Amino acid sequence: TIGFNWGAAAVANSVWTGVRLCDVLAYIGITKVSMQHQYVHFEGPEGELPQGSTGSYGTSIAMGWALDRERDVLLAFKQNGEPLTPDHGAPLRTLLPGCIGGRMIKWLTKISVSDRPSENHYHFFDNRVLPPHVDAELATAEGWWYKPEYIINHININSAMF
């Protein structure tokens, strides 16, 4: 398919410190999924990347995932007891156990809640697995990028949050 290939796998071990996204959402009064609270959007700095209307890397996750305390969605500010470094997303990044790295926004500058998924360029044009016969030209011409069944969010990975 189109895109970056990690090969067999990627491995890392870290101890993260931060606040749970579900606690932040509860603090502002969001404790359940509703018609207007379907997704949580995350964005990095504007002008960071060459494409999209703002040049930011952004994505979203379903509100049910964000509110689930068992999922341990974290807004992290420390790694291994030290403040995050720029390479690892300082000053704040998202951690979503069970999701691919492309859903974990580094250099987090904006969090918002919406009734629909993110419309960020990279939410659609990054981290998709398209059928082998679909190249970038066909995906654009036939709207494959926007088909939700080809997005990679949850993936069978091994991760643990303590």
Rosetta blueprint (number, residue, H / E / L):
1 T L
2 I L
3 G L
4 F L
5 N L
6 W L
7 G L
8 A L
9 A L
10 A L
11 V L
12 A L
13 N L
14 S L
15 V L
16 W E
17 T E
18 G E
19 V E
20 R E
21 L H
22 C H
23 D H
24 V H
25 L H
26 A H
27 Y H
28 I L
29 G L
30 I L
31 T L
32 K L
33 V L
34 S L
35 M L
36 Q L
37 H L
38 Q L
39 Y E
40 V E
41 H E
42 F E
43 E E
44 G L
45 P L
46 E L
47 G L
48 E L
49 L L
50 P L
51 Q L
52 G L
53 S L
54 T L
55 G L
56 S L
57 Y L
58 G E
59 T E
60 S E
61 I E
62 A E
63 M H
64 G H
65 W H
66 A H
67 L H
68 D L
69 R H
70 E H
71 R H
72 D L
73 V L
74 L E
75 L E
76 A E
77 F E
78 K E
79 Q E
80 N L
81 G L
82 E E
83 P E
84 L L
85 T L
86 P H
87 D H
88 H H
89 G L
90 A L
91 P L
92 L L
93 R E
94 T E
95 L E
96 L L
97 P L
98 G L
99 C E
100 I L
101 G H
102 G H
103 R H
104 M L
105 I L
106 K L
107 W L
108 L L
109 T L
110 K E
111 I E
112 S E
113 V E
114 S E
115 D L
116 R L
117 P L
118 S L
119 E L
120 N L
121 H H
122 Y H
123 H H
124 F H
125 F H
126 D L
127 N L
128 R E
129 V L
130 L L
131 P L
132 P L
133 H L
134 V L
135 D L
136 A H
137 E H
138 L H
139 A H
140 T H
141 A H
142 E H
143 G L
144 W H
145 W H
146 Y H
147 K L
148 P H
149 E H
150 Y H
151 I E
152 I L
153 N L
154 H E
155 I L
156 N L
157 I L
158 N L
159 S L
160 A L
161 M L
162 F L
